[in-house]
Amino acid sequence: MVLNKIDSIRESIELQTKVNTNAILRKPTFSEDNEILSRAGKKPVLKVRNLSDDVKELLGVGLEKYSATQFVDDSHTAPTAGGQYHWVSLLAPKSNQKVLSYITGWLTVAGWQANVASSAYVCGTLIQGFIEVLYPDYNPMLWHATLLLYGALALSIFTTTVVGTALPKIESTLLVIYTLGFFGVLVPSVYLGPHGSASDVLTTFNNGGGWSSQGLSFFVGISGNAFAFLGADSVYHMSEEIRNAATVVPRSIVWSIVLNGVVGLSMFIAILFCIGDLDAAVNSDFIYQFIEVLLQATRSVAGTAVIIAVLIILDLGLVIGVVAASSRMLWSFARHRGVPGWRQISKLDSRTSIPVIAIVCTTIISILIGLISMGSPVAFNDVISLTVSGLYASYFVACILLLWRRCTGSIKSSLELLPSDERLRNVNLHGSAGNLVWGPWRVPEPFGTVLNAFACMYLAIVFFFSFWPPATPVTPNTMNYSGLVMGFAAIVSGLYYVLIAHKTYTGPVIDIDYN
């Protein structure tokens, strides 16, 4: 799961793309980036960190290709740190844009804050698994995982603040480790592990949850895979720090889908054929069952420990990326006055232009969530379930509005832009129905509409089944309380809107005076 999920957050690091609206290759300029931000009513305030100079391609969007492809169309139109709630504000009817963008903003913020805690917790439990391999007598305790979670957070906050300017180089190094680590896991597993038959792999189905049919079991189990594929919007929350983001971000998404699709499918097939004794893996005492699979394949404690160590390094990089993206999302929503304490959270460090206060707030929230894991892992899992339900709900709102705009022909092509002297007036501003313009990248028709419709169906299914318990019969310990947590978040955000935000939040604030 870690190799799948590490795809989900690799910072926006890309080729120095050279594209203009006439498809003539040339070097992008900062003025072009500023012009695209200006169409969305924003001024550049985050510092472009030369993310294009360190790696030749983006590593990191781990969302299924259909829904991620729809974000390609959104991201080049308005490449801002706000992501989903900004796009919803652009695409929604003028009468509803304020409420819909506010709801989407809270869904995204809640989902990303839960994602930080869940990613750090996975890292902490991976370290426990590493210790289990080397010391079989080790008894993993709940508070051990919590302290390791805090350690991962401490490293992340140090990396994103004190050495934040070196983040691209750190991510470049992780890209190399990721690539080499893929072969380091795949080759030993295939070469040394037992080989199952194609009939066993392709025709054997397990309904471990005791559901009434294989089909229902499949849909209930899809939530676990959905968690591993989260994070497509991480790129968009960093887009104001990327040179030529309107082209680089969507191009990077497409290439990362190809790269990680090949890598993920290869690893998936290899593990299925080399899994060995399935019952031993399922009933293993290890904190993660894949550790038993690796031990069966390598028949070496040292070899298995090295592989897990690589996974830990990659997951630490994942946590760093998640903290960076979630803090930018919180900062962006705060600058638009959508959260309590927005005046302080929206401030940037005067020297580095890094949202330090937003990073600190993100860390504090994860520390508080981490305390729950010491008392009740069930309650902790229910809280971090907002990662799936919150983020997938925000994806769905953006995708369904984009589909509506596609079907009504409300978005103009770049050839239909206003005259050059009026190009920045009322174009891609929130609530500007009838004045929406495609950016330099989009999926051509009819494929765009077909993929858009498929993405909406997929997201709706994932959201619906994210509230189901994993197995039957249902007990208090196996019950899925995601609906309760989601309802609590809705009540908090609703009360804040009724009491305060309905006066302060108007949607993405327009920073530029066009008159």
Phi, psi and omega in degrees: 000326183294319179296326176290317187284336180295337175297333193291335182220082168244127191305159187288092184233126196214167168300151175281089186290143183233095182220143169235180187292343177264011179063026176264127184286129175199170184284129179289154179239159178295330180296325177294318176299317180295325180294319180293319175297324181296326177299331178268007177079018185246149171260146177287119179238329174283150185275128174290122190257028179052041180297342182279351188262357190252329181223153183271356176198154178287133170249104170150052165232110184254051174244150180309145191298331185291310179287326178295324179298326178292329177289336173303315181294324180284318191294324182282339179287319179216080183282076180243163182294340181292330178063238191303312186291333176289318179294320178299321178296327177288318192269337185287156173302148185303326182288340184242358188298324182295308183292315182295319180291325177296313178299315181295322178298317179292322176300317182290315179299313180297317180297318181288323177296319176294327181295324178299312181297317182293319180294318179293325179293319176300318179298315180297317179288332173297319178296322175299319177297322176300317179293321179301321181295317183281329182231090184302336181277356182294134179250102183293126180254156181298319183289336174299312180298323180294316179295322177292325173302315180295325177297317178297320178295319180298316177298321182293316181292326176295317183291321185274352179242295185296316180245034183300330180291341179266006183304317179301321180291324176297316180293327177298317178297319179295328177299317179295315180298320179299313182296312180292325180295328177301312179290329179294334176269316186294310187297309178299323181296316182286318186283319186264334186283164175292152183246120177275167180275156179297325181294321178295320184285318190266343184242003180260126180236138180242133176247071186291344181273356179071028180281165189289342181207161177295325180297314178295321178299321179298313184290325177294320181285350184291339181296324178297317177292324180299323178297319181293336184260012180288157167117008181302323185285356177302323181296319184290327180289345176259002192293336178285357177249016182242134176287134180057046187298327184300333178256319185295314184298307180295323178296319179296322178300312182299314182290327178291328176298316179296310182298306184286335174296315178295313181297312182296316180295321179297314180293321180300312180296318182298315181295320180298320182279339185245019186289339177073230182280102184294318180298320179295323179291316182294322183265015182294150177276352179295152182295332173233134184293333182293341177295320176296321178298317180294321178295320177296323184285311185275334185052035182214124177294316181297316180297318178295320180296321179296317180298316180294324178298320177297317179297323179295317178300316179295321181289328173298320175297324177298314181298320177300315179295320180294318178298316180298313183290317183293324179291324177293322178295315179297316179300316183295315180293328178291322180293340176262012170067038183261353183229157176298145180073024186298331181298319181278317184296330183279000180282148177247150175296130186294335183270317187253349185059030176262136179285075186297317182296321177295322178294318179296317178298317178300318180294317180298317178300317180293325177298316180294319177296322180298330178300329181297326184296336179286331182266318184209105176301329179297312179296321179298314179297325179292323178293313183285355175296342174300338177303313181280305186295318181292310183291318181292328175294320178293323176298318184295316181300315180295318183291320182291325177289324176296319177299318178298316179294323177298311185293332180266358179065034186275350184253123182280158172276167182297336180286346181258019179298156176294163177308152189303326182284350179238015189296334182265003183269118172056035177249124180057035172264153182298137181074014184264058180303134181091353179234037179264138185229133174295147173276194184289347181236134168195158179282125183292155178277150006273001185297325181299314181292320179297312179295322179299315179295319179296319179299318179297318179295315180298313181296322178296319180295314180299315181299316182297313184277354177291347180261001182274147174290155185286338185204164174242154353290154184272131177240168177304329181280338181254356180295143177266111182263021181301322179299322179295316180294318178297319179296321179297315178298322179294321179295315180298311181294325179293316178297319179296324179292315182294320185277322189228307194295335180295342176265325186268328184264123178238008188105181177306126183287134177274115184273344190253136175268115184273356183269000000 
